[in-house]
Structure formats: structure tokens, C-alpha cells
Amino acid sequence: IQLILNAIWTPLFFGAKKLGWAFFEIVVLWVFIVLSIVSFFVAVPLAGWLMLPYIAWVSFASLLNYSIWQLNK
């Protein structure tokens, strides 16, 4: 699911210039990453820790997406 959501974001944001839709989509991606992190921590804690840079990056990208969307309204 995350791979598909990652693949969809780029054409939405850069290709179609649908900044609001791209933001909504990246928030959905963020939720799926958090769910993965939680399940990874239960199964193998190290795997959960290794996902933290990924959620940090997607959080930063979400903030940038939102800011660009708001500035271009």
C-alpha cells in the first residue's frame, strides 16, 4: 500500500498540480506508515526503530506539501 501511495504522490503533486489532493494522499500514506511502525515494534522492535527516519521524512514532506498548497491558493 505504501509503495502505491508513494508512486501516486509524485504525479499528483508535480504532474497534475493537484496540491490539495497530494496533501490528502500523503496524509493517508503517513497513517499507513504509523500503522506499520506500530506493528513492527510489536514483532521486532529494531524494525520499528528503523522506520522512524522514514516517518520523519514523510512528515517533513507533508509539511512542505501543505505549505506549498496554502501559498498557491
LUMKOL-648501 format. One line per 5 residues: number of its first residue (from 1); for each residue x, z, y of N, C-alpha, C. Coordinates in Angstrom, 2 decimals, padded with zeros to 5 digits. Layout:
BEGIN
NUM = X/Z/Y/X/Z/Y/X/Z/Y; ... .
This chain:
BEGIN
1 = 000.84/000.00/-001.20/000.00/000.00/000.00/000.87/000.00/001.25; 001.94/000.82/001.22/002.81/000.89/002.39/003.51/-000.45/002.64; 003.91/-001.11/001.59/004.57/-002.40/001.74/003.63/-003.41/002.40; 002.39/-003.43/001.96/001.41/-004.34/002.53/001.16/-004.00/004.00; 000.99/-002.71/004.29/000.75/-002.30/005.67/001.94/-002.61/006.56 .
6 = 003.15/-002.42/006.04/004.35/-002.79/006.79/004.37/-004.29/007.07; 004.01/-005.08/006.09/004.02/-006.54/006.24/002.97/-007.02/007.22; 001.86/-006.32/007.31/000.77/-006.73/008.21/001.09/-006.39/009.67; 001.82/-005.31/009.90/002.03/-004.85/011.27/002.75/-005.88/012.14; 003.81/-006.49/011.64/004.61/-007.42/012.44/003.80/-008.61/012.95 .
11 = 003.04/-009.31/012.09/002.24/-010.42/012.62/001.14/-009.96/013.58; 000.59/-008.77/013.33/-000.42/-008.25/014.25/000.16/-008.00/015.63; 001.29/-007.32/015.67/001.88/-006.90/016.93/002.56/-008.06/017.65; 003.44/-008.76/016.97/004.23/-009.81/017.60/003.54/-011.17/017.59; 002.92/-011.52/016.47/002.32/-012.84/016.34/000.99/-012.96/017.08 .
16 = 000.04/-012.13/016.69/-001.31/-012.21/017.25/-001.44/-011.46/018.58; -000.47/-010.63/018.91/-000.50/-009.82/020.13/-001.75/-008.92/020.18; -002.16/-008.46/019.01/-003.29/-007.53/018.90/-002.74/-006.11/018.88; -002.37/-005.61/020.04/-001.66/-004.34/020.13/-002.52/-003.16/019.68; -003.80/-003.17/019.99/-004.69/-002.10/019.56/-004.87/-002.08/018.06 .
21 = -005.08/-003.25/017.48/-005.20/-003.34/016.02/-003.90/-002.94/015.34; -002.78/-003.34/015.93/-001.48/-002.96/015.36/-001.30/-001.45/015.40; -001.75/-000.82/016.48/-001.64/000.64/016.56/-002.51/001.30/015.49; -003.74/000.84/015.35/-004.62/001.38/014.31/-003.98/001.22/012.94; -003.41/000.05/012.69/-002.80/-000.23/011.39/-001.59/000.67/011.14 .
26 = -000.78/000.91/012.16/000.41/001.75/011.97/000.01/003.22/011.76; -001.11/003.63/012.34/-001.61/004.99/012.09/-002.05/005.13/010.63; -002.69/004.10/010.11/-003.08/004.11/008.69/-001.82/004.17/007.82; -000.81/003.39/008.17/000.47/003.44/007.46/001.05/004.84/007.50; 001.02/005.47/008.67/001.55/006.82/008.85/000.85/007.81/007.89 .
31 = -000.46/007.68/007.78/-001.23/008.57/006.88/-000.77/008.37/005.43; -000.60/007.13/005.02/-000.16/006.87/003.65/001.25/007.39/003.40; 002.10/007.32/004.41/003.46/007.88/004.26/003.39/009.38/004.09; 002.57/010.05/004.88/002.43/011.51/004.76/001.90/011.87/003.37; 000.93/011.14/002.89/000.41/011.40/001.53/001.51/011.22/000.49 .
36 = 002.33/010.21/000.66/003.46/010.01/-000.27/004.44/011.16/-000.20; 004.76/011.59/001.01/005.71/012.69/001.18/005.20/013.94/000.49; 003.94/014.25/000.68/003.35/015.44/000.05/003.43/015.33/-001.47; 003.06/014.18/-002.01/003.11/014.03/-003.48/004.55/014.03/-003.98; 005.48/013.49/-003.20/006.88/013.51/-003.60/007.43/014.93/-003.62 .
41 = 007.07/015.73/-002.61/007.53/017.12/-002.57/007.05/017.89/-003.80; 005.84/017.60/-004.25/005.31/018.26/-005.44/006.10/017.86/-006.68; 006.38/016.55/-006.80/007.05/016.05/-008.00/008.55/016.32/-007.98; 009.22/015.88/-006.93/010.68/016.02/-006.81/010.96/016.32/-005.34; 011.22/017.58/-004.99/011.40/017.94/-003.58/012.42/017.08/-002.84 .
46 = 013.51/016.72/-003.49/014.51/015.89/-002.82/013.91/014.56/-002.38; 013.04/014.00/-003.18/012.39/012.74/-002.82/011.55/012.91/-001.55; 010.89/014.05/-001.43/010.13/014.33/-000.21/011.03/014.43/001.01; 012.14/015.11/000.86/013.09/015.24/001.98/013.65/013.88/002.39; 013.89/013.03/001.43/014.45/011.72/001.72/013.46/010.79/002.44 .
51 = 012.19/011.13/002.41/011.19/010.34/003.12/011.04/010.73/004.59; 011.63/011.86/004.99/011.45/012.33/006.37/012.01/011.37/007.42; 013.17/010.74/007.21/013.60/009.75/008.22/012.63/008.58/008.37; 011.99/008.20/007.28/011.02/007.11/007.32/009.82/007.49/008.18; 009.27/008.69/007.97/008.12/009.11/008.78/008.54/009.30/010.24 .
56 = 009.77/009.73/010.47/010.25/009.87/011.85/010.30/008.50/012.52; 010.83/007.49/011.82/010.91/006.15/012.38/009.52/005.57/012.65; 008.60/005.73/011.72/007.25/005.19/011.90/006.54/005.95/013.02; 006.80/007.23/013.17/006.23/007.99/014.29/006.73/007.44/015.62; 008.03/007.18/015.70/008.61/006.61/016.92/008.04/005.21/017.18 .
61 = 007.95/004.40/016.15/007.37/003.06/016.30/005.91/003.13/016.73; 005.19/004.12/016.23/003.79/004.31/016.63/003.69/004.65/018.12; 004.57/005.52/018.57/004.60/005.89/019.98/004.91/004.68/020.85; 005.88/003.88/020.44/006.20/002.66/021.18/005.02/001.69/021.18; 004.40/001.51/020.04/003.24/000.62/019.93/002.13/001.08/020.87 .
66 = 001.83/002.37/020.85/000.78/002.91/021.72/001.13/002.71/023.19; 002.37/003.01/023.56/002.80/002.88/024.95/002.70/001.44/025.43; 003.16/000.51/024.62/003.10/-000.91/025.00/001.65/-001.35/025.10; 000.82/-000.90/024.18/-000.60/-001.24/024.21/-001.25/-000.75/025.51; -000.97/000.51/025.88/-001.56/001.08/027.09/-001.04/000.40/028.36 .
71 = 000.22/000.04/028.36/000.80/-000.61/029.54/000.30/-002.05/029.71; -000.20/-002.64/028.67/-000.64/-004.02/028.71/-002.15/-004.18/028.71; -002.88/-003.12/028.99/-004.34/-003.22/029.05/-004.76/-003.95/030.30 .
